[in-house]
Amino acid sequence: MDDWMKIVCRSCWLIITAGWLCLDAAASSVDDFRYFRNEVPTFAKEIENATVPVGREATLSCVIYNLGNFKVAWVRVDTQTILTIDDVVITRSQRISVRHMTDASVDYPYYLHHPHQQHAHNHHQKNKSLLLQSPPAVEVSTVQPETPHRRPSSTSIHKTWQLIIRDVQSSDAGLYMCQLNTEPMTSHTAYLTVTVPPDIVDSESSGDVMVTEGQNTTLRCSATGHPLPVITWRREDGRPIQNHALTVEGSVLHLTRIPRQHIGAYLCIASNGVPPSVSKRFMLRVQFPPSVTATNQLVGARQGDINITLECHCESFPKPVVYWLRHSTGDVVVNGVKHREEKRETNHYKVSMQLVFLHLEREDFMAYQCVCRNTLGIADSVVRLYQIHPVADDGNEVYSEADQQDGLGGGKEQLSSTWDAEKSKEESSTKRLAVNKHASAKTQLAVGGRSSSAVDISSWFLSAVCILVSMTKTR
């Protein structure tokens, strides 16, 4: 009877234990399902900042695990503006939209981000171990520490929510937030940087500048953009600016004691790594009175030669008026069948002027004057065209009677001496004019002295004549 009772009691215990295990297994499945369904959403990673050129499309991505029935909102932080909630666009901007994508990640440890769920899971596993032990009369084995449990085949839902901004403007730059309506609220932020190519602000920049030679001036160039542009100055012709520097950085360019060689175009170039770079052209004009130099002051040719050229170089700004004169008469030389004038600008302030004789005749051999004139003054230089004569067998030059009469028989040496004498005579003429008054005073005194002396001589001469006459009569 006692054995029978023991068998019945053990059987009942086994039945109760088996039923409890079944209920526990069912409860475990329900608990696990409940933990999975009620898990608080988590962000899979930080939202990446974005850098977008102006006018392009910007995308900010927010990846969330186990979103469930929670909602996602995008917020502009600096203006506290709600842009979207779930699939609905709140802002009135037509450039903003939202989209989301769903995928699955296998073997996601759903409780690892939430310690309270891991604690509940471990407590549940410990109860299972206790129920599997023998009846109370049997010694209970020590419970070993549990290792973290991972669902072998569970899946966790990803949802990627993207905020899309089309035709990005510089005003769109700022901090954006991806927000979940959990308790408490959770969010991640990202910064949108909008790069803007450089642009030169004409209202804050200089224009073309005109100065007098030797003065100072300053050129200014202002530019906007993001990042802030770097401004570089250089000359358009590639020549050094000052102090042998080809380029100068900075929004202000100082030029001191400006010589005429610095006349020309200067370029302000703004760049910030966002294409395209931009530039502005500044024209620097340096005023100075003209100066003239002759390429050759003496040019020899034979009668009948063709295309004989006299040349002068003029430096002047503003641009000059240039022409040729016959030195002896002051007549202007005009284009015709015998000669023509040519002019060529070699740079902003240099002019090369030529007088070309198409066919030399005897009357063309003379001195010519090249004249350069602008609003600040006038300058000239003289070029003498002399005749080269044929050479005889004895090595001497042959001259015609007309040449001898004109004094051209001495060759280039005599012509050069005559030319130097004429130049000296012209130079001394101004000196004679300068002392004219002083000389006039001396002349008047000298004339008075000579008059008194002449009276004395006349009286002595008459006395001598009278004496001679009287002596003749006596004889």
LUMSE-226679 format. One record per residue (C-alpha): x, y negated, z. Coordinates in Angstrom, 1 decimal, always signed. Each point is the difference from the previous one (the first is absolute). Layout:
# residues N
PT     c1     c2     c3
PT      X      Y      Z
...
# end
This chain:
# residues 475
PT     c1     c2     c3
PT   +0.0   +0.0   +0.0
PT   +2.8   -2.4   +0.8
PT   +1.7   +0.9   -3.2
PT   -3.2   -0.7   -1.9
PT   -0.4   -3.3   +1.6
PT   +3.6   -0.9   -0.8
PT   -0.6   +0.9   -3.7
PT   -3.2   -2.0   -0.1
PT   +1.6   -3.0   +1.6
PT   +3.0   +0.1   -2.3
PT   -2.3   +0.3   -3.0
PT   -2.0   -3.0   +1.1
PT   +3.2   -1.9   +0.6
PT   +1.2   +0.9   -3.5
PT   -3.3   -1.0   -1.6
PT   -0.1   -3.3   +1.9
PT   +3.6   -0.7   -1.0
PT   -0.6   +0.8   -3.6
PT   -3.1   -2.3   +0.0
PT   +1.9   -2.8   +1.6
PT   +2.8   +0.4   -2.5
PT   -2.5   -0.2   -2.9
PT   -1.6   -3.1   +1.5
PT   +3.4   -1.5   +0.7
PT   +1.1   +0.6   -3.6
PT   -3.1   -1.6   -1.3
PT   +0.5   -3.0   +2.4
PT   +3.6   -0.2   -1.1
PT   -1.1   -0.3   -3.7
PT   -2.6   -2.6   +1.0
PT   +2.6   -2.0   +2.1
PT   +2.5   +0.1   -2.8
PT   -2.6   -1.1   -2.5
PT   -1.0   -2.8   +2.4
PT   +3.6   -1.1   +0.4
PT   +0.5   -0.1   -3.7
PT   -3.2   -1.9   -0.7
PT   +0.3   -2.5   +2.8
PT   +3.7   -0.7   -0.4
PT   +0.9   -3.8   +0.0
PT   +1.4   -1.0   -3.5
PT   +3.7   -0.7   -0.3
PT   +2.2   -1.8   -2.4
PT   +2.2   +2.3   -2.0
PT   +2.7   -2.6   -0.4
PT   +0.7   -3.7   +0.0
PT   -1.4   -2.1   -2.8
PT   +2.8   -1.1   -2.3
PT   +0.6   -3.6   -0.7
PT   -0.5   -1.1   -3.6
PT   +1.8   -2.5   -2.1
PT   -1.7   -1.0   -3.2
PT   +0.6   -2.7   -2.7
PT   -2.7   -2.6   -0.3
PT   -2.6   +1.0   -2.6
PT   +0.5   +3.7   +0.5
PT   -2.1   +2.6   +2.0
PT   +0.8   +0.8   +3.7
PT   -1.0   +3.2   +1.8
PT   +0.2   +0.7   +3.7
PT   -0.6   +3.6   +1.1
PT   -1.2   +1.2   +3.4
PT   +0.1   +3.8   +0.5
PT   -2.2   +1.4   +2.9
PT   -0.4   +3.5   +1.4
PT   -3.4   +1.3   +1.1
PT   -2.0   -3.1   -0.7
PT   -3.3   +1.8   +0.6
PT   -2.9   -2.5   +0.3
PT   +2.3   -2.9   +1.0
PT   +0.2   -3.0   -2.3
PT   +3.0   -1.7   -1.6
PT   +0.2   -3.8   -0.4
PT   +2.6   -2.2   -1.6
PT   +0.6   -3.4   +1.6
PT   +2.1   -3.1   -1.0
PT   +1.7   -0.7   +3.3
PT   +1.1   -3.6   -0.4
PT   -3.5   -1.2   -1.0
PT   -1.9   +2.6   +2.1
PT   -2.0   +0.9   -3.2
PT   -1.6   +3.4   -0.3
PT   +0.6   +1.1   -3.6
PT   -1.6   +3.5   -0.1
PT   -1.9   +2.4   +2.3
PT   +0.0   +3.6   -1.2
PT   -0.9   -0.1   -3.7
PT   -1.6   -3.5   +0.2
PT   +1.9   -3.1   -1.1
PT   -0.9   -2.9   +2.4
PT   +2.0   -2.8   -1.4
PT   -1.4   -2.0   -3.0
PT   +3.3   +0.2   -1.9
PT   -0.4   +2.0   -3.2
PT   +3.6   +0.9   +0.0
PT   -0.2   +2.3   +3.1
PT   -1.2   +3.6   -0.1
PT   +0.3   +3.1   +2.1
PT   +0.3   +3.7   -0.8
PT   +0.8   +3.2   +1.9
PT   +1.2   +3.5   -0.8
PT   -0.4   +3.3   +2.0
PT   +2.4   +3.0   +0.2
PT   +0.7   +2.8   +2.4
PT   +3.0   +0.9   +2.0
PT   +0.4   +3.6   +1.1
PT   +1.0   +1.0   +3.6
PT   -0.4   -3.4   +1.4
PT   +0.6   +0.1   +3.8
PT   -3.2   -1.7   +0.9
PT   +0.7   -0.4   +3.7
PT   +3.6   -1.1   -0.1
PT   -0.9   -3.7   -0.2
PT   -2.4   +0.3   +3.0
PT   +1.4   +1.3   +3.3
PT   -3.5   +0.4   +1.6
PT   -1.0   +2.5   -2.7
PT   +3.3   +2.0   +0.4
PT   -0.7   +0.1   +3.8
PT   -3.6   +1.3   -0.6
PT   +1.4   +2.6   -2.4
PT   +2.6   +1.3   +2.4
PT   -2.6   +0.2   +2.8
PT   -2.2   +2.0   -2.2
PT   +2.8   +2.4   -0.9
PT   +0.8   +0.5   +3.7
PT   -3.6   +1.0   +0.8
PT   +0.2   +2.6   -2.7
PT   +3.1   +1.5   +1.6
PT   -1.7   +0.2   +3.4
PT   -3.1   +1.7   -1.5
PT   +2.1   +2.7   -1.6
PT   +1.5   +1.1   +3.3
PT   -1.0   +3.0   +2.0
PT   -2.7   -0.2   +2.8
PT   +0.8   -2.0   +3.1
PT   +1.3   +3.1   +1.7
PT   +2.7   +0.3   -2.6
PT   +3.1   -2.1   +0.3
PT   -0.2   -3.1   -2.3
PT   +3.0   -0.5   -2.2
PT   +1.8   -3.3   -0.2
PT   -1.4   -2.3   -2.7
PT   +2.8   -1.1   -2.4
PT   +0.2   -3.5   -1.3
PT   -2.0   -0.6   -3.1
PT   +1.6   -1.2   -3.2
PT   -1.8   -2.7   -2.0
PT   -2.7   +1.4   -2.1
PT   -0.3   -0.7   -3.7
PT   -3.0   +1.0   -2.0
PT   +1.3   +2.5   -2.5
PT   -2.4   -1.0   -2.8
PT   -1.5   -3.3   +1.0
PT   -0.2   -2.9   -2.4
PT   +0.0   -3.7   +0.8
PT   -1.5   -2.6   -2.4
PT   +2.2   -2.9   -1.3
PT   -1.6   -3.1   -1.3
PT   +2.1   -2.7   -1.7
PT   -1.7   -3.4   -0.1
PT   +1.4   -2.5   -2.4
PT   -0.5   -3.8   -0.1
PT   +0.5   -1.3   -3.5
PT   +0.6   -3.7   -0.8
PT   +0.0   -0.8   -3.7
PT   +1.7   -3.1   -1.6
PT   +1.9   -0.7   +3.2
PT   +0.4   -3.7   +0.9
PT   +2.6   -1.5   +2.3
PT   -2.8   -0.7   +2.4
PT   -0.6   +3.7   +0.4
PT   +3.3   +0.5   +1.8
PT   -0.4   +0.9   +3.7
PT   -0.7   +2.7   +2.6
PT   -2.8   +2.6   -0.7
PT   -1.5   +2.4   +2.5
PT   -1.5   +3.5   -0.5
PT   -2.4   +0.4   +3.0
PT   -2.0   +3.0   +1.3
PT   -3.1   -0.5   +2.2
PT   +1.2   +2.4   +2.7
PT   -0.2   -0.8   +3.7
PT   +2.3   -1.7   +0.6
PT   +0.5   -1.3   -3.5
PT   +3.2   +1.2   -1.8
PT   +1.7   -1.7   -3.0
PT   +3.1   -0.2   -2.1
PT   +1.3   -3.1   -1.8
PT   +2.0   -0.8   -3.1
PT   +1.4   -3.1   -1.5
PT   -0.6   -1.0   -3.6
PT   +2.8   -2.1   -1.6
PT   -0.8   -1.8   -3.2
PT   +3.0   -1.0   -2.1
PT   -0.3   -3.2   -2.1
PT   +2.4   -0.9   -2.8
PT   +1.7   -3.3   +0.3
PT   -1.6   -3.2   -1.3
PT   +1.6   -3.5   -0.1
PT   -2.0   -2.8   +1.5
PT   +0.3   -2.9   -2.4
PT   -1.5   -2.5   +2.4
PT   +2.8   +0.7   +2.6
PT   +2.8   +0.1   -2.6
PT   +2.0   -2.6   -1.8
PT   -0.4   -1.0   -3.6
PT   +2.6   -1.2   -2.6
PT   +2.5   -2.4   +1.5
PT   +2.0   -2.9   -1.6
PT   +3.0   -1.5   +1.8
PT   +2.9   -2.3   -0.8
PT   +3.4   +1.6   -0.2
PT   +1.6   +0.3   +3.4
PT   -3.2   -0.1   +2.0
PT   -1.4   +2.8   +2.2
PT   -3.3   +1.9   -0.4
PT   -2.0   +2.9   +1.5
PT   -2.1   +2.7   -1.8
PT   -2.7   +1.8   +2.0
PT   -1.8   +3.2   -0.9
PT   -2.8   +1.6   +2.1
PT   -1.5   +3.4   -0.5
PT   -2.6   +2.3   +1.6
PT   -0.3   +3.8   +0.1
PT   +0.2   +3.0   +2.3
PT   +2.6   +0.7   +1.0
PT   +1.3   -3.5   +0.0
PT   +1.9   -0.6   -3.2
PT   +3.7   -0.7   -0.2
PT   +0.8   -3.1   -2.1
PT   +3.2   -0.1   -2.2
PT   +1.3   -2.9   -2.0
PT   +2.0   +0.3   -3.2
PT   +0.7   -2.0   -3.1
PT   -1.7   +1.0   -3.2
PT   +3.2   -0.2   -2.0
PT   +1.8   +2.3   +2.5
PT   +2.6   -2.7   +1.0
PT   +0.9   -0.5   +3.7
PT   -2.3   -2.3   +2.0
PT   +2.5   -1.5   +2.5
PT   +3.1   +1.2   +1.8
PT   +0.4   +2.7   -2.8
PT   -3.1   +1.9   +1.3
PT   -2.2   +1.6   -2.7
PT   -3.0   +0.4   +2.3
PT   -1.3   -1.7   +3.2
PT   -2.6   +1.5   +2.4
PT   -2.6   -2.1   +1.8
PT   -3.0   -2.1   -0.8
PT   +2.0   -3.2   -0.1
PT   +2.9   -0.8   -2.4
PT   +2.2   -3.0   +0.9
PT   +2.1   -1.5   -2.7
PT   +2.6   -2.7   +0.8
PT   +2.0   -2.5   -2.1
PT   -1.6   +1.4   -3.1
PT   +2.2   -0.1   -3.1
PT   -1.2   +0.0   -3.6
PT   +1.0   +3.6   -0.3
PT   -2.8   +1.0   +2.3
PT   -2.7   -1.2   -2.3
PT   -2.3   +2.8   -1.1
PT   -2.7   +2.5   +1.1
PT   +0.0   +1.6   +3.5
PT   -2.1   +3.2   +0.7
PT   -1.7   +0.7   +3.4
PT   -0.5   +3.8   +0.1
PT   -2.4   +1.5   +2.7
PT   +0.0   +3.7   +0.7
PT   -1.1   +2.3   +2.8
PT   +0.2   +3.5   -1.4
PT   -3.6   -0.1   -1.4
PT   +0.1   -0.4   -3.7
PT   +0.0   -2.3   -1.8
PT   +2.5   -2.6   +1.1
PT   -0.8   -3.5   -1.0
PT   +2.1   -3.1   -0.8
PT   -0.4   -3.7   -0.6
PT   +2.1   -2.2   -2.2
PT   +1.3   -3.4   +1.3
PT   +1.7   -2.4   -2.4
PT   +2.7   -2.2   +1.5
PT   +0.9   -3.0   -2.1
PT   +3.1   -2.1   +0.8
PT   +0.1   -3.6   -1.5
PT   +3.3   -1.6   -1.0
PT   +1.1   -2.6   -2.6
PT   +1.5   +1.4   -3.3
PT   +3.6   +0.8   -0.7
PT   +1.5   +0.8   -3.5
PT   +3.2   +1.7   -1.1
PT   +1.2   +0.5   -3.6
PT   +1.2   +3.5   -1.0
PT   +2.7   -1.7   -2.1
PT   +0.6   -3.7   -0.1
PT   +2.0   +0.2   -3.2
PT   -1.3   +2.2   -2.9
PT   +2.0   +0.3   -3.2
PT   -1.4   +1.1   -3.4
PT   +0.6   -0.4   -3.7
PT   -2.2   -2.0   -2.4
PT   -2.5   +2.4   -1.5
PT   -0.1   +2.4   +2.9
PT   -3.4   +1.4   +1.0
PT   -1.8   +0.6   +3.3
PT   +2.5   -2.0   +2.1
PT   -1.4   -0.3   +3.6
PT   +0.5   -2.5   +2.7
PT   -1.2   +1.2   +3.4
PT   -0.7   -1.5   +3.4
PT   -1.4   +1.5   +3.3
PT   -2.4   -1.9   +2.1
PT   -1.1   +0.7   +3.6
PT   -3.1   -1.8   +1.1
PT   -3.3   +0.4   +2.0
PT   -2.6   -1.1   -0.8
PT   +0.5   +1.3   -3.5
PT   +1.8   -2.6   -2.1
PT   -0.4   -1.6   -3.4
PT   +3.1   +0.7   -2.1
PT   +1.1   -1.6   -3.3
PT   +3.1   -1.0   -2.0
PT   +1.2   -3.5   -1.0
PT   +2.6   -1.3   -2.4
PT   +2.5   -1.5   +2.4
PT   +1.1   -2.9   -2.1
PT   -3.5   -1.3   -0.9
PT   -2.2   +1.5   +2.7
PT   -2.4   +1.4   -2.6
PT   -1.9   +3.1   +0.9
PT   +0.9   +3.1   -2.0
PT   -3.2   +1.6   -1.4
PT   -0.6   +3.3   -1.7
PT   +0.5   -0.1   -3.7
PT   +1.5   +1.7   -3.0
PT   +3.5   -0.7   +1.3
PT   -0.2   +1.1   +3.6
PT   -2.4   +1.3   +2.6
PT   -0.3   -0.1   +3.8
PT   -0.4   +3.2   +2.1
PT   -0.9   +0.3   +3.7
PT   +0.1   +3.1   +2.2
PT   -0.9   +0.3   +3.7
PT   +2.4   +2.4   +1.7
PT   -1.8   -0.1   +3.4
PT   -2.3   -2.2   +2.0
PT   +2.3   -3.0   +0.0
PT   +2.6   +0.6   -2.8
PT   -0.5   -1.1   -3.6
PT   +2.4   +0.7   -2.9
PT   -0.2   -2.5   -2.8
PT   +1.6   +0.3   -3.5
PT   +0.4   -2.2   -3.0
PT   +0.5   +2.1   -3.1
PT   +1.4   -1.5   -3.2
PT   -1.3   +2.0   -3.0
PT   +2.5   -1.4   -2.5
PT   +2.8   -2.4   +1.1
PT   +0.5   -3.1   -2.0
PT   +2.7   -2.7   +0.5
PT   -2.4   -2.4   +1.8
PT   -0.8   +2.6   +2.6
PT   +3.4   -0.2   +1.6
PT   -0.5   -2.3   +3.1
PT   -0.8   +0.1   +3.7
PT   -3.4   +1.3   +1.2
PT   -1.6   -0.5   +3.4
PT   -2.2   +2.7   +1.7
PT   -2.5   -1.5   +2.4
PT   -2.0   +1.6   +2.8
PT   -2.7   -2.0   +1.8
PT   -2.5   +0.8   +2.8
PT   -2.0   -2.1   +2.4
PT   +2.9   -0.1   +2.4
PT   +2.6   -1.3   -2.4
PT   +2.0   +0.3   -3.2
PT   +3.3   +1.6   -1.0
PT   +1.9   +0.4   -3.2
PT   +3.2   +1.3   -1.5
PT   +1.9   -0.8   -3.3
PT   +1.2   +2.6   -2.6
PT   +2.2   -1.2   -2.9
PT   -0.2   +1.9   -3.3
PT   +3.3   -0.5   -1.9
PT   +1.1   +1.1   -3.4
PT   +2.6   +2.7   -0.6
PT   +1.9   -0.7   -3.3
PT   +1.5   +2.6   -2.4
PT   +3.7   +0.9   +0.6
PT   +2.6   -0.7   -2.8
PT   +2.8   +2.4   -0.9
PT   +2.4   -1.9   +2.2
PT   -2.3   +0.6   +3.0
PT   -1.3   -3.5   +0.2
PT   -3.7   -0.9   -0.1
PT   -1.3   -1.6   -3.1
PT   -2.0   -3.2   +0.4
PT   -2.0   -2.0   -2.5
PT   +0.4   -3.8   -0.4
PT   -3.3   -0.5   +1.8
PT   +1.3   +2.1   +2.9
PT   +3.1   -2.2   +0.2
PT   -2.1   -3.1   +0.0
PT   -2.2   +1.4   +2.7
PT   +3.0   +0.8   +2.1
PT   -0.6   +3.8   -0.1
PT   +3.4   +0.9   -1.4
PT   +1.6   +0.8   +3.3
PT   -1.7   +3.4   +0.5
PT   -1.6   +1.2   +3.3
PT   +2.8   -1.5   +2.1
PT   -0.6   -3.5   -1.3
PT   -3.7   +0.4   +0.2
PT   +0.3   +1.2   +3.6
PT   +2.1   -3.0   +0.9
PT   -2.4   -2.3   -1.8
PT   -2.9   +1.7   +1.8
PT   +1.7   -0.4   +3.4
PT   +0.7   -3.7   -0.8
PT   -3.6   -0.5   -0.9
PT   -1.2   +1.6   +3.2
PT   +2.5   -2.1   +2.0
PT   -1.3   -3.1   -1.7
PT   -3.6   +0.9   +0.8
PT   +0.9   +0.7   +3.6
PT   +1.9   -3.3   +0.4
PT   -2.9   -2.0   -1.5
PT   -2.0   +0.4   +3.2
PT   +3.0   -1.2   +2.0
PT   +0.3   -3.1   -2.2
PT   -3.6   -0.7   +0.4
PT   +0.3   +0.4   +3.8
PT   +2.7   -2.7   +0.3
PT   -1.4   -2.3   -2.7
PT   -1.0   -2.7   +2.4
PT   +3.4   +0.0   +1.7
PT   +1.8   -0.1   -3.3
PT   -2.2   -2.9   -1.2
PT   +1.0   -2.1   +3.0
PT   +3.6   +0.6   -0.7
PT   -0.4   -0.7   -3.7
PT   -1.6   -3.4   +0.7
PT   +3.0   -0.9   +2.2
PT   +2.4   +1.1   -2.6
PT   -1.7   -2.0   -2.7
PT   +0.2   -3.1   +2.1
PT   +3.7   +0.5   +0.5
PT   +0.7   +0.5   -3.7
PT   -1.9   -3.2   -0.9
PT   +2.2   -2.2   +2.3
PT   +3.2   +1.5   -1.4
PT   -1.1   -0.6   -3.6
PT   -0.6   -3.7   +0.7
PT   +3.6   -0.4   +1.4
PT   +1.6   +1.7   -3.0
PT   -2.0   -2.1   -2.4
PT   +1.2   -3.2   +1.7
PT   +3.7   +1.1   -0.1
PT   -0.4   +1.0   -3.7
PT   -1.4   -3.5   -0.9
PT   +2.8   -1.7   +1.8
PT   +2.6   +2.0   -1.9
PT   -1.6   -0.8   -3.3
PT   +0.1   -3.7   +0.8
PT   +3.7   +0.1   +0.9
PT   +0.9   +1.7   -3.3
PT   -2.0   -2.5   -2.1
PT   +1.7   -3.0   +1.7
PT   +3.5   +1.5   -0.6
PT   -0.8   +0.5   -3.7
PT   -1.0   -3.6   -0.4
PT   +3.2   -1.2   +1.7
PT   +2.1   +1.8   -2.6
# end
